[in-house]
Amino acid sequence: MAAAFDEYYEGSRIFTWVSDLSGLPLDQVNFVISQVLALACAPVFRNTLHPSTTSPATRHAFGLVLGLAFGYFCFGMQAVHLGGLPALCYVVMRTQDPHIMQRMVLAVALVYLSCIHLHRQMYNYGSYTLDITGPLMVITQKVTSLAFSLHDGLTRREDELTSSQKYHIVRKMPSALEFFSYMFHFQALMCGPVLFYRDYVDFIHGHRLLKNAPPSSGHVDNNSNSRKVILEPSPYLVVFKKVVCSILCAVLFLSLIPSFPIQRVKEPEFLEEFSLPSKMMYLVVATTVGRFKYYHAWLLADAICNASGLGFNGYDAKGRARWDLISNVDILRFEFGLSLRDSIEQWNKGTTRWLRMVVYERTPHFQTVLTYALSALWHGFYPGYYLTFMSGALFTFASRSVRRSIRHYFVHSGPLKAMYDIVTMITTRIVMGYITFSFLLLEFWPSIQVYLQLYMFLHVLGVLALLVLPVLLPPARPASQAEKSSAVSSNGVVSAQH
């Protein structure tokens, strides 16, 4: 049962005329307008409301009010859910035993989010309308990561924590203003990136700059009571580059998507007349084109964060400022990754860190499977998601097996290592198209039909890599625990909005 767009979308209608002139759906017009306004407001946060001249409460309130305004502009009365989910979780945090509170928060947030996902599927099935589920997915990440950080700070000893848990630890319950400002701050409300509470508080109080002062730029000013003067790096060149890349990705997506729609894989012509290599080539190209809309949204959101001063991550070895603390994607490293693991680590990186924090580091068994399971549940209930994540788990294990059995034969020679890297890069691109097309298609039987037309050849090869390859080519040595830990940084391959 599908409702018409006009019946389902509750955002502002003020810019309907822009939608009519541009031909873009109103939800996308409102999204772009809200992000452009956020980009215009971001320098106010960094300059006028600088932490050296403005109280933390004022900075909290400014981000909160703008976030709520943008949320209502884009989603209308649906925006009530932006407050409903975190409010319920905040009550749980304040009233329940810290030893179990984090699990209860995770359960409440996922149940609430799942209800919204199911509502969308019932009344707007298969739609790509930008609705409240996208921001709610980010809020779910924030509220659950905060709950686990609080649990660590209130109930666990320092020697029981991993290095990541020590970094994110929170030892004091946030006030209502701090909590809801963190949930709704305008820079990342619409599509992320997810920001962990400690990084947000450091940003509000201006601690990030003090922690990462460049050794060559700080000096003692003898005329100012011997205080250290720190030169604050400007983000505007980075912001400009990210905005330009975001616009370029939007143009490429709008230009190419009519020629490579994912729905074409359901057509008889594709299924019956395309050869197997042609089918695979189309899947690779169509899924690559589909990723450009995520690149556009994430790069623009990243630019908004940086323009407000959020995202500064210290300096590199050459003394250049880094603005990648919360960047969601590294396009080149994703598209040219030498393995499935390398590529996944560069896609929706905030979600990768979130899944590692709440699942992978806290479960003694079946970490990879449980990580993919939570990622699938977080995304919703379209069957295509689950086909992608189940396949992703299989190929994660298979790629480890191939690496352990084969890689050591190639690493001792420069030309052989280069050849190995090229082959694995091309293989990764093929596997990525093979497992992610169902995420874009959403549907179960059409996806299965495509797999059957492809003879499920990569699934077969993946199973052989797991079961047969280690027998034919035994690994040179057992993988170290460090290698195991780094092998699964998966966020489930794909991201929030669909």
C-alpha positions as CSV (number, residue, x, y, z in Angstrom):
1,M,0.0,0.0,0.0
2,A,1.7,3.2,-1.2
3,A,0.6,6.7,-0.5
4,A,1.1,9.5,-2.9
5,F,4.1,11.7,-2.2
6,D,1.8,14.7,-1.4
7,E,0.0,12.6,1.3
8,Y,3.2,11.3,2.9
9,Y,5.6,14.2,2.8
10,E,4.9,16.7,5.6
11,G,7.8,19.2,5.1
12,S,7.4,22.9,4.2
13,R,5.6,23.8,0.9
14,I,7.1,27.3,0.7
15,F,9.6,26.3,-2.0
16,T,7.2,24.3,-4.2
17,W,7.9,26.8,-7.0
18,V,11.6,25.9,-6.9
19,S,10.6,22.3,-7.2
20,D,8.4,23.1,-10.2
21,L,11.1,25.1,-11.9
22,S,14.0,22.7,-11.2
23,G,12.0,19.5,-11.7
24,L,13.4,18.1,-8.4
25,P,11.1,16.6,-5.8
26,L,10.1,19.0,-3.0
27,D,11.8,16.9,-0.3
28,Q,15.1,17.2,-2.1
29,V,14.7,20.9,-2.6
30,N,14.0,21.4,1.1
31,F,17.0,19.2,2.0
32,V,19.4,21.3,-0.2
33,I,17.9,24.6,1.1
34,S,18.3,23.5,4.7
35,Q,21.9,22.4,4.2
36,V,22.7,25.7,2.4
37,L,21.2,27.7,5.2
38,A,23.2,25.5,7.7
39,L,26.4,26.2,5.8
40,A,25.6,30.0,5.9
41,C,25.0,29.8,9.7
42,A,28.0,27.6,10.5
43,P,30.6,30.5,10.5
44,V,28.5,32.3,13.1
45,F,29.2,29.3,15.4
46,R,32.9,29.6,14.8
47,N,33.3,33.4,14.8
48,T,30.5,35.3,16.6
49,L,29.9,32.4,19.1
50,H,33.5,31.4,19.6
51,P,34.1,29.4,22.8
52,S,36.6,32.0,24.0
53,T,33.8,34.7,24.1
54,T,30.6,32.7,24.4
55,S,29.3,30.4,27.2
56,P,28.8,26.7,26.5
57,A,25.1,27.1,27.3
58,T,24.7,29.7,24.6
59,R,26.5,27.5,22.1
60,H,24.4,24.5,23.1
61,A,21.2,26.6,22.7
62,F,22.1,28.0,19.3
63,G,22.9,24.6,17.8
64,L,19.7,23.2,19.3
65,V,17.3,25.9,18.1
66,L,18.7,25.9,14.6
67,G,18.5,22.1,14.5
68,L,14.9,22.0,15.6
69,A,14.0,24.7,13.0
70,F,15.6,22.8,10.2
71,G,14.0,19.6,11.3
72,Y,10.5,21.2,11.3
73,F,11.2,22.9,7.9
74,C,12.1,19.6,6.3
75,F,9.7,17.2,8.1
76,G,6.8,19.1,9.5
77,M,4.9,17.3,12.2
78,Q,7.0,14.2,11.7
79,A,9.7,16.1,13.5
80,V,8.0,15.2,16.8
81,H,9.8,11.9,16.5
82,L,13.1,13.7,16.6
83,G,12.2,14.6,20.1
84,G,10.3,11.4,21.0
85,L,13.1,8.9,20.6
86,P,15.8,10.7,22.5
87,A,13.4,11.8,25.2
88,L,12.4,8.2,26.0
89,C,16.0,7.2,26.0
90,Y,17.0,10.1,28.3
91,V,14.4,9.0,30.8
92,V,15.9,5.4,30.7
93,M,19.4,6.8,31.2
94,R,18.3,8.8,34.3
95,T,16.1,6.2,35.9
96,Q,17.7,2.8,35.3
97,D,20.6,1.0,36.8
98,P,23.8,2.1,34.9
99,H,24.8,-1.6,34.8
100,I,22.0,-2.4,32.4
101,M,20.9,1.1,31.2
102,Q,22.9,0.9,28.0
103,R,21.2,-2.2,26.8
104,M,17.8,-0.8,27.6
105,V,18.6,2.4,25.7
106,L,19.7,0.3,22.7
107,A,16.5,-1.7,22.8
108,V,14.2,1.3,23.2
109,A,16.0,3.2,20.4
110,L,15.9,0.3,18.0
111,V,12.2,-0.5,18.7
112,Y,11.2,3.1,18.1
113,L,13.3,3.4,15.0
114,S,12.0,0.1,13.7
115,C,8.4,1.3,14.1
116,I,9.1,4.3,12.0
117,H,10.8,2.1,9.4
118,L,7.8,-0.2,9.3
119,H,5.4,2.8,9.0
120,R,7.3,4.0,6.0
121,Q,7.3,0.6,4.3
122,M,3.6,0.3,4.8
123,Y,2.6,3.7,3.6
124,N,5.4,4.7,1.2
125,Y,6.9,1.4,0.1
126,G,10.0,1.6,-2.1
127,S,10.1,5.4,-2.0
128,Y,13.3,7.4,-2.0
129,T,11.6,10.4,-0.3
130,L,13.8,12.0,2.3
131,D,11.8,11.5,5.5
132,I,12.3,11.4,9.2
133,T,14.0,8.0,9.2
134,G,17.3,9.4,8.1
135,P,17.8,11.8,11.1
136,L,16.3,9.2,13.4
137,M,19.0,6.8,12.4
138,V,21.7,9.3,13.3
139,I,20.0,10.1,16.6
140,T,19.8,6.4,17.4
141,Q,23.6,6.2,16.9
142,K,24.1,9.2,19.2
143,V,21.9,8.2,22.0
144,T,23.1,4.6,22.1
145,S,26.8,5.5,21.9
146,L,26.3,8.0,24.8
147,A,24.5,5.3,26.8
148,F,27.4,2.9,26.4
149,S,30.0,5.6,27.2
150,L,28.1,6.5,30.4
151,H,27.9,2.8,31.3
152,D,31.7,2.6,30.9
153,G,32.2,5.8,33.0
154,L,29.9,4.8,35.8
155,T,30.4,1.1,36.2
156,R,33.7,-0.1,34.8
157,R,37.3,0.2,35.9
158,E,39.9,1.8,33.7
159,D,41.8,-1.5,33.1
160,E,38.6,-3.1,31.8
161,L,38.3,-0.7,28.9
162,T,39.7,-0.7,25.4
163,S,41.6,2.3,24.2
164,S,38.6,3.4,22.2
165,Q,36.3,3.1,25.2
166,K,38.7,5.1,27.3
167,Y,38.7,7.8,24.7
168,H,34.9,8.0,24.6
169,I,34.2,7.5,28.3
170,V,31.6,9.8,29.9
171,R,31.6,10.0,33.7
172,K,28.7,12.5,34.3
173,M,25.1,12.4,33.2
174,P,24.5,15.3,30.7
175,S,22.0,18.0,31.6
176,A,18.9,18.2,29.5
177,L,20.3,21.1,27.5
178,E,23.6,19.3,26.9
179,F,21.7,16.1,25.9
180,F,19.2,17.6,23.5
181,S,21.7,20.0,22.0
182,Y,23.9,17.0,21.2
183,M,21.0,15.2,19.7
184,F,19.8,18.1,17.5
185,H,22.8,20.3,16.7
186,F,22.1,21.6,13.2
187,Q,25.5,20.7,11.6
188,A,24.7,17.0,11.5
189,L,21.0,16.6,12.1
190,M,19.9,15.9,8.5
191,C,22.3,13.1,7.4
192,G,25.1,12.9,9.9
193,P,28.0,12.4,10.3
194,V,27.5,10.8,13.7
195,L,29.5,12.7,16.4
196,F,30.3,11.1,19.7
197,Y,29.5,12.9,22.8
198,R,33.0,13.5,24.0
199,D,34.0,15.1,20.7
200,Y,30.9,17.2,20.8
201,V,31.6,18.5,24.3
202,D,35.2,19.2,23.4
203,F,33.9,21.3,20.4
204,I,31.4,23.2,22.5
205,H,34.0,24.1,25.1
206,G,36.8,24.7,22.6
207,H,39.0,21.9,24.0
208,R,39.8,20.3,20.7
209,L,42.0,23.2,19.6
210,L,43.9,23.3,22.9
211,K,44.5,19.5,22.8
212,N,45.9,19.8,19.2
213,A,47.9,23.0,19.3
214,P,50.6,23.0,16.6
215,P,54.1,22.9,18.3
216,S,55.5,25.6,16.0
217,S,52.7,28.1,16.1
218,G,52.2,28.5,19.9
219,H,54.4,31.0,21.7
220,V,54.4,32.8,25.0
221,D,53.2,36.4,24.8
222,N,55.1,38.3,27.5
223,N,52.6,41.1,27.3
224,S,49.6,39.0,28.2
225,N,50.4,37.4,31.6
226,S,52.5,34.7,29.9
227,R,49.5,33.0,28.3
228,K,50.2,30.7,25.4
229,V,48.8,32.1,22.1
230,I,47.5,29.5,19.8
231,L,46.9,30.3,16.1
232,E,43.6,28.8,15.1
233,P,43.6,27.1,11.7
234,S,41.0,28.3,9.2
235,P,38.7,25.6,7.7
236,Y,37.5,27.6,4.7
237,L,39.8,26.2,2.0
238,V,38.8,22.7,3.2
239,V,35.1,23.7,3.2
240,F,35.4,25.2,-0.3
241,K,36.9,21.9,-1.6
242,K,34.3,19.8,0.0
243,V,31.4,22.0,-1.3
244,V,32.8,21.9,-4.8
245,C,33.2,18.1,-4.7
246,S,29.7,17.8,-3.2
247,I,28.2,19.8,-6.1
248,L,30.2,17.8,-8.6
249,C,28.9,14.5,-7.1
250,A,25.3,15.8,-7.4
251,V,25.8,16.8,-11.0
252,L,27.3,13.4,-11.8
253,F,24.4,11.6,-10.1
254,L,21.7,13.6,-11.8
255,S,23.5,13.3,-15.2
256,L,24.2,9.5,-15.0
257,I,21.3,8.0,-13.1
258,P,18.8,8.2,-16.1
259,S,21.3,6.0,-18.0
260,F,22.0,3.6,-15.2
261,P,18.8,3.1,-13.1
262,I,19.0,0.2,-10.8
263,Q,15.4,-0.8,-11.7
264,R,16.7,-1.9,-15.1
265,V,18.0,-5.1,-13.5
266,K,14.3,-6.3,-13.2
267,E,13.6,-5.9,-16.9
268,P,13.4,-9.0,-19.2
269,E,16.0,-7.5,-21.5
270,F,18.6,-7.3,-18.8
271,L,17.8,-10.8,-17.4
272,E,17.5,-12.6,-20.7
273,E,19.6,-10.8,-23.2
274,F,22.6,-9.4,-21.3
275,S,25.6,-11.7,-21.1
276,L,27.0,-12.5,-17.6
277,P,30.0,-10.1,-18.0
278,S,27.5,-7.4,-19.3
279,K,25.3,-8.0,-16.3
280,M,28.2,-7.6,-13.9
281,M,29.5,-4.5,-15.6
282,Y,26.1,-2.9,-15.3
283,L,25.8,-3.8,-11.6
284,V,29.2,-2.2,-11.0
285,V,28.4,1.0,-12.9
286,A,24.8,1.3,-11.5
287,T,25.9,0.9,-7.9
288,T,28.8,3.3,-8.4
289,V,26.4,5.9,-9.8
290,G,24.1,5.3,-6.9
291,R,26.8,6.1,-4.4
292,F,27.2,9.7,-5.8
293,K,24.1,10.9,-3.9
294,Y,25.6,9.7,-0.7
295,Y,28.9,11.4,-1.5
296,H,27.0,14.7,-2.2
297,A,25.1,14.6,1.1
298,W,28.0,13.5,3.2
299,L,30.5,16.0,1.8
300,L,28.1,18.9,2.2
301,A,27.4,17.9,5.8
302,D,31.1,17.6,6.4
303,A,31.6,21.1,5.0
304,I,28.9,22.4,7.3
305,C,30.6,20.9,10.3
306,N,34.0,22.2,9.4
307,A,32.7,25.7,8.7
308,S,31.5,25.8,12.3
309,G,34.8,24.7,13.6
310,L,33.7,21.1,14.2
311,G,35.9,18.3,12.8
312,F,39.3,19.7,13.5
313,N,41.6,16.7,14.2
314,G,45.0,18.2,14.9
315,Y,47.9,18.4,12.5
316,D,49.7,15.9,10.2
317,A,53.4,15.3,10.1
318,K,53.9,18.3,7.9
319,G,52.1,20.7,10.2
320,R,48.9,20.9,8.0
321,A,45.6,21.1,9.8
322,R,43.4,18.0,9.5
323,W,39.6,18.4,9.3
324,D,38.7,14.8,9.2
325,L,37.6,14.0,12.8
326,I,34.0,13.1,11.8
327,S,34.3,12.8,8.0
328,N,31.9,10.1,6.8
329,V,33.7,9.1,3.6
330,D,37.0,9.1,1.8
331,I,35.9,8.7,-1.8
332,L,39.2,7.8,-3.5
333,R,40.2,5.3,-0.8
334,F,36.8,3.7,-1.0
335,E,36.6,3.5,-4.8
336,F,40.2,2.3,-5.1
337,G,40.4,0.2,-2.0
338,L,42.6,-2.9,-2.3
339,S,40.3,-5.1,-0.3
340,L,36.7,-5.3,0.8
341,R,37.8,-4.4,4.3
342,D,39.8,-1.4,3.1
343,S,36.9,-0.1,1.1
344,I,34.3,-0.6,3.9
345,E,36.5,1.3,6.4
346,Q,36.2,4.4,4.2
347,W,32.4,4.3,3.8
348,N,30.1,5.8,6.4
349,K,33.0,5.9,8.8
350,G,30.9,7.2,11.7
351,T,28.7,4.2,11.5
352,T,31.7,1.9,11.4
353,R,32.9,3.5,14.7
354,W,29.5,3.2,16.2
355,L,29.1,-0.5,15.4
356,R,32.5,-1.2,16.7
357,M,31.7,0.7,20.0
358,V,28.3,-0.9,20.7
359,V,28.7,-4.4,19.2
360,Y,32.1,-5.6,18.0
361,E,34.2,-4.6,21.1
362,R,31.5,-5.9,23.5
363,T,30.6,-9.3,22.3
364,P,32.8,-12.3,22.9
365,H,31.6,-14.4,20.1
366,F,30.2,-14.0,16.5
367,Q,31.3,-10.3,16.4
368,T,31.2,-10.1,12.6
369,V,27.7,-11.7,12.2
370,L,26.3,-9.6,15.1
371,T,27.8,-6.4,13.6
372,Y,26.2,-7.0,10.3
373,A,22.9,-8.0,12.0
374,L,22.7,-4.7,13.9
375,S,23.6,-2.8,10.8
376,A,20.8,-4.4,8.9
377,L,18.2,-3.8,11.7
378,W,19.3,-0.2,11.9
379,H,18.8,0.4,8.2
380,G,15.2,-1.0,8.2
381,F,13.3,-4.0,6.9
382,Y,13.5,-4.0,3.2
383,P,14.6,-7.5,2.1
384,G,17.3,-6.1,-0.2
385,Y,19.2,-4.8,2.9
386,Y,19.4,-8.2,4.4
387,L,20.6,-9.8,1.2
388,T,23.4,-7.2,1.1
389,F,24.4,-7.7,4.7
390,M,24.3,-11.5,4.6
391,S,26.4,-11.4,1.5
392,G,28.7,-8.8,3.1
393,A,29.3,-11.1,6.1
394,L,30.1,-14.1,3.8
395,F,32.6,-12.1,1.7
396,T,34.2,-10.5,4.8
397,F,35.0,-14.1,6.0
398,A,36.0,-15.2,2.5
399,S,38.3,-12.2,1.9
400,R,40.1,-13.0,5.1
401,S,40.5,-16.6,4.1
402,V,41.9,-15.6,0.7
403,R,44.3,-13.1,2.2
404,R,45.7,-15.6,4.7
405,S,46.1,-18.3,2.1
406,I,47.4,-16.4,-0.8
407,R,48.8,-13.0,0.0
408,H,52.1,-14.1,1.5
409,Y,53.1,-15.6,-1.9
410,F,53.2,-12.1,-3.4
411,V,54.5,-9.7,-0.7
412,H,58.2,-10.5,-1.3
413,S,58.4,-9.1,-4.8
414,G,57.5,-5.5,-5.9
415,P,56.0,-6.4,-9.3
416,L,54.1,-9.4,-7.8
417,K,52.8,-7.2,-5.0
418,A,51.7,-4.6,-7.5
419,M,49.9,-7.2,-9.5
420,Y,48.2,-8.7,-6.4
421,D,47.0,-5.2,-5.4
422,I,45.6,-4.5,-8.9
423,V,43.8,-7.8,-9.0
424,T,42.3,-7.4,-5.5
425,M,41.2,-3.8,-6.3
426,I,39.3,-5.0,-9.4
427,T,37.9,-7.9,-7.5
428,T,36.7,-5.6,-4.7
429,R,34.9,-3.4,-7.2
430,I,33.2,-6.5,-8.7
431,V,32.2,-7.9,-5.3
432,M,30.9,-4.5,-4.2
433,G,28.6,-4.2,-7.2
434,Y,27.5,-7.8,-6.7
435,I,26.5,-7.5,-3.1
436,T,25.2,-3.9,-3.0
437,F,22.8,-3.8,-5.9
438,S,20.1,-5.4,-3.8
439,F,20.4,-2.6,-1.2
440,L,19.4,-0.1,-3.9
441,L,16.8,-2.4,-5.4
442,L,15.2,-3.1,-2.0
443,E,13.2,-6.0,-3.3
444,F,13.7,-9.7,-2.5
445,W,12.6,-11.8,-5.5
446,P,13.9,-9.5,-8.2
447,S,17.3,-9.5,-6.4
448,I,17.2,-13.3,-6.2
449,Q,16.3,-13.5,-9.8
450,V,19.4,-11.5,-10.7
451,Y,21.6,-13.7,-8.6
452,L,20.2,-16.8,-10.2
453,Q,20.8,-15.3,-13.7
454,L,24.4,-14.8,-12.5
455,Y,24.5,-18.4,-11.3
456,M,25.4,-17.0,-7.9
457,F,29.0,-17.5,-9.0
458,L,30.6,-15.1,-6.5
459,H,28.6,-16.7,-3.6
460,V,29.9,-20.1,-4.8
461,L,33.5,-18.7,-5.0
462,G,33.1,-17.2,-1.5
463,V,32.1,-20.5,0.0
464,L,35.0,-22.3,-1.8
465,A,37.4,-19.7,-0.5
466,L,36.1,-20.4,3.1
467,L,36.0,-24.2,2.9
468,V,38.4,-25.4,0.2
469,L,41.1,-22.8,-0.2
470,P,42.6,-23.2,3.3
471,V,42.9,-26.9,2.6
472,L,44.6,-26.5,-0.8
473,L,46.8,-23.6,0.4
474,P,47.2,-23.6,4.2
475,P,47.8,-20.2,5.7
476,A,51.4,-19.4,6.4
477,R,50.6,-18.6,10.0
478,P,47.6,-17.9,12.2
479,A,46.3,-14.4,12.0
480,S,47.2,-12.3,15.0
481,Q,44.6,-10.9,17.3
482,A,45.4,-7.4,16.0
483,E,44.7,-8.5,12.4
484,K,41.4,-10.0,13.5
485,S,40.4,-6.9,15.2
486,S,41.1,-4.7,12.2
487,A,39.5,-7.2,9.8
488,V,36.0,-6.3,10.8
489,S,35.4,-2.6,10.9
490,S,32.4,-3.1,8.7
491,N,29.4,-0.8,9.0
492,G,27.3,-3.1,6.8
493,V,28.6,-1.5,3.6
494,V,25.9,1.1,3.1
495,S,24.4,4.0,4.9
496,A,21.6,5.8,6.4
497,Q,19.1,7.2,3.9
498,H,17.8,5.3,1.0
